[in-house]
Amino acid sequence: MSLLDVKDLNVIFFDVDDTLYDQRTSYKRTLLEIMGVYNGVFHGIQEEELIKAFELADRECYQEFKDGVPIEKIRWNRSEHTLKLAGVDEDFVEMFHQEFYRIYPSIKTEIKDAGKVIDHLKTKYLLGILTNSSKDIQLTKLRTLGIMDYFDTFVFSEEIGSRKPDKEIFLEALNRVDEIPENCLYVGDSFTSDIIGAEKVGMMTCWLNIDGEKKPANIEPDIEIVELSELLDIL
């Protein structure tokens, strides 16, 4: 679905996680790789048990993120809580944490057609990244996908000191490209962080709703899609 008039569109900003990079799949593959290497530590624990423990820890730590806890602290807490829930010796937390963040951003898990879409849009628009995460990890993901060089500007929450959906990080993105919000589109998978945040400053919005979630009744994104490739028929 599209409500968008694109004649004045000049810049497209993208979220990274679960918009271009399939974070959920990468999480699972990382956990399984760690289990394979350190099988003695995880003796008696099923793969599904560790994945469920991580997913629960991730959901619980998301509230810390919304409360403004620094991202590195959140990541450490998630690693610690994952192993506690899975029944793994707490002495392994530091090794698990190091291995997880060494492996995870380097696993090539692309959201379907992300590379093809970015390659096409680059011929028509200025492209940017605006993400609620740390620079090193997000750039590693983009390099892994082979698309980093397609982007003209990068805005990271840890550098700005502001997180989506706060207005400040979106205003900084507009300042970086010297463009008015009405000529910019933001593409992301999170209605709360991406769509509401971009709407606050007047950007056009595209909601990548892969899971078919229900949107709030009082807010309408300019575009709603279930696959990135739909953008090729709209833009």
C-alpha positions as CSV (number, residue, x, y, z in Angstrom):
1,M,0.0,0.0,0.0
2,S,1.3,3.5,-0.9
3,L,0.0,6.9,-0.1
4,L,3.2,8.5,-1.4
5,D,3.9,11.1,-4.1
6,V,7.6,10.6,-4.9
7,K,8.1,13.4,-7.3
8,D,10.1,15.5,-4.8
9,L,11.9,12.6,-3.1
10,N,15.6,13.0,-3.0
11,V,16.9,11.0,0.0
12,I,16.1,7.6,1.4
13,F,17.2,6.6,4.9
14,F,17.2,3.0,6.0
15,D,17.2,1.2,9.3
16,V,19.6,-1.7,9.5
17,D,18.4,-4.5,11.7
18,D,15.5,-6.5,10.3
19,T,15.2,-4.0,7.5
20,L,18.3,-4.7,5.5
21,Y,20.1,-7.2,7.8
22,D,18.2,-10.2,9.0
23,Q,19.2,-9.9,12.7
24,R,16.8,-12.6,14.0
25,T,18.3,-15.3,11.7
26,S,21.9,-14.1,12.5
27,Y,21.2,-14.3,16.2
28,K,20.1,-18.0,15.9
29,R,23.0,-18.9,13.6
30,T,25.5,-17.3,16.0
31,L,24.1,-19.2,19.0
32,L,24.3,-22.5,17.2
33,E,27.9,-21.8,16.1
34,I,28.9,-21.0,19.7
35,M,27.2,-24.2,20.9
36,G,29.1,-26.2,18.3
37,V,32.5,-24.8,19.3
38,Y,31.9,-25.0,23.0
39,N,29.8,-28.1,23.1
40,G,31.2,-29.1,26.5
41,V,29.9,-26.0,28.1
42,F,26.4,-26.6,26.7
43,H,26.3,-30.3,27.4
44,G,22.8,-31.4,27.9
45,I,21.2,-28.2,26.6
46,Q,19.2,-28.4,23.4
47,E,19.6,-25.9,20.6
48,E,16.0,-24.8,21.0
49,E,16.5,-24.1,24.7
50,L,19.4,-21.8,24.2
51,I,17.5,-19.9,21.4
52,K,14.4,-19.5,23.6
53,A,16.6,-18.3,26.5
54,F,18.2,-15.7,24.3
55,E,14.9,-14.5,22.9
56,L,13.5,-14.1,26.4
57,A,16.6,-12.2,27.6
58,D,16.4,-10.0,24.5
59,R,12.8,-9.1,25.2
60,E,13.5,-8.3,28.8
61,C,16.5,-6.2,27.9
62,Y,14.5,-4.2,25.4
63,Q,12.8,-2.4,28.3
64,E,16.3,-1.4,29.5
65,F,16.9,0.1,26.0
66,K,13.7,2.1,26.1
67,D,14.8,3.3,29.6
68,G,18.0,4.7,28.1
69,V,20.5,2.2,29.4
70,P,23.7,2.3,27.3
71,I,23.8,-0.2,24.5
72,E,27.0,-2.0,25.7
73,K,25.4,-2.5,29.1
74,I,22.3,-3.9,27.6
75,R,24.3,-6.3,25.4
76,W,26.2,-7.6,28.5
77,N,23.1,-8.0,30.5
78,R,21.5,-10.0,27.6
79,S,24.5,-12.3,27.4
80,E,24.5,-12.8,31.2
81,H,20.7,-13.4,31.4
82,T,20.7,-15.8,28.4
83,L,23.2,-18.1,30.0
84,K,21.4,-17.9,33.4
85,L,18.1,-18.9,31.8
86,A,19.8,-21.7,29.9
87,G,21.5,-23.0,33.0
88,V,25.1,-22.4,31.8
89,D,27.9,-21.7,34.3
90,E,28.2,-17.9,34.8
91,D,32.0,-18.2,34.4
92,F,31.4,-18.6,30.7
93,V,29.6,-15.2,30.3
94,E,32.6,-13.2,29.3
95,M,33.7,-15.7,26.6
96,F,30.1,-16.1,25.3
97,H,29.8,-12.3,25.1
98,Q,33.0,-11.9,23.2
99,E,32.3,-14.7,20.8
100,F,28.7,-13.6,20.2
101,Y,29.7,-10.1,19.1
102,R,32.7,-11.4,17.1
103,I,30.5,-13.8,15.1
104,Y,27.1,-12.2,14.9
105,P,27.7,-9.1,12.7
106,S,29.8,-11.1,10.3
107,I,27.1,-13.7,9.4
108,K,25.7,-12.8,6.0
109,T,21.9,-12.8,6.6
110,E,20.2,-10.4,4.2
111,I,16.6,-9.4,4.4
112,K,15.2,-10.7,1.1
113,D,16.2,-8.6,-1.9
114,A,17.9,-6.0,0.2
115,G,21.0,-5.9,-2.1
116,K,19.0,-5.7,-5.3
117,V,16.8,-2.9,-3.9
118,I,19.7,-0.8,-2.6
119,D,21.5,-1.3,-5.9
120,H,18.5,0.0,-7.9
121,L,17.6,2.9,-5.6
122,K,21.2,4.2,-5.6
123,T,20.8,5.1,-9.2
124,K,18.0,7.5,-8.4
125,Y,18.4,8.8,-4.8
126,L,20.9,9.7,-2.1
127,L,20.9,6.9,0.5
128,G,21.6,7.0,4.2
129,I,21.7,4.8,7.2
130,L,20.0,5.8,10.5
131,T,20.3,3.2,13.2
132,N,19.9,2.7,17.0
133,S,23.1,0.8,17.4
134,S,26.9,1.0,17.6
135,K,28.9,2.1,14.6
136,D,31.4,-0.8,14.5
137,I,28.8,-3.5,14.6
138,Q,26.4,-1.9,12.1
139,L,29.2,-1.1,9.6
140,T,30.4,-4.7,9.8
141,K,26.9,-5.9,8.9
142,L,26.7,-3.6,5.9
143,R,30.2,-4.7,4.7
144,T,29.1,-8.3,5.2
145,L,26.1,-7.7,3.0
146,G,28.3,-5.9,0.4
147,I,26.3,-2.7,0.4
148,M,28.2,-0.3,2.6
149,D,29.5,1.7,-0.3
150,Y,26.0,2.4,-1.6
151,F,25.3,4.8,1.3
152,D,26.3,8.5,1.4
153,T,25.8,9.1,5.1
154,F,25.6,7.2,8.3
155,V,23.8,8.3,11.6
156,F,24.4,6.1,14.7
157,S,22.6,6.6,17.9
158,E,25.8,6.1,20.0
159,E,27.5,9.0,18.2
160,I,24.5,11.4,18.3
161,G,23.5,10.7,21.9
162,S,19.9,10.3,20.8
163,R,17.8,7.2,19.9
164,K,14.9,6.6,17.6
165,P,12.1,7.6,18.0
166,D,13.5,10.8,19.5
167,K,13.4,13.8,17.1
168,E,17.0,14.7,17.6
169,I,18.5,11.8,15.7
170,F,16.2,12.3,12.7
171,L,17.0,16.1,12.7
172,E,20.7,15.2,12.7
173,A,20.1,12.9,9.7
174,L,18.4,15.8,7.8
175,N,21.2,18.1,8.7
176,R,23.8,15.7,7.3
177,V,22.1,15.7,3.9
178,D,21.0,19.3,4.0
179,E,17.5,18.4,3.0
180,I,14.0,19.3,4.1
181,P,12.0,16.4,5.7
182,E,9.3,16.4,3.1
183,N,11.9,15.3,0.5
184,C,13.2,12.4,2.6
185,L,11.8,8.9,3.1
186,Y,12.6,6.6,6.1
187,V,12.3,2.9,5.7
188,G,12.2,0.7,8.8
189,D,10.6,-2.4,10.4
190,S,9.7,-0.9,13.8
191,F,6.5,1.1,13.9
192,T,7.4,2.6,17.2
193,S,11.0,3.5,16.6
194,D,11.0,4.1,12.8
195,I,7.6,5.2,11.6
196,I,6.6,7.3,14.6
197,G,10.1,8.8,14.9
198,A,10.4,9.8,11.3
199,E,6.8,11.2,11.3
200,K,7.8,13.5,14.2
201,V,10.1,15.5,12.0
202,G,7.9,15.3,8.9
203,M,9.7,12.7,6.9
204,M,7.8,10.4,4.6
205,T,7.7,6.9,6.0
206,C,7.8,3.3,4.7
207,W,6.9,0.5,7.1
208,L,8.4,-2.9,6.3
209,N,5.8,-5.0,8.0
210,I,7.1,-8.5,7.3
211,D,5.3,-10.1,10.2
212,G,1.9,-8.5,9.4
213,E,1.6,-6.6,12.6
214,K,-1.3,-4.4,13.4
215,K,-0.6,-0.7,13.2
216,P,-1.9,2.0,15.6
217,A,-5.2,3.4,14.4
218,N,-4.1,7.0,14.6
219,I,-1.0,6.8,12.5
220,E,-0.7,5.9,8.8
221,P,2.7,5.3,7.1
222,D,3.0,6.7,3.6
223,I,4.0,3.2,2.4
224,E,3.4,-0.2,4.0
225,I,5.1,-3.2,2.4
226,V,5.8,-6.8,3.3
227,E,8.8,-7.2,1.1
228,L,11.5,-4.7,0.2
229,S,11.2,-5.5,-3.4
230,E,7.8,-3.8,-3.4
231,L,9.8,-0.5,-3.3
232,L,10.9,-1.1,-6.8
233,D,7.4,-0.7,-8.1
234,I,6.7,2.4,-6.0
235,L,9.9,4.5,-6.3
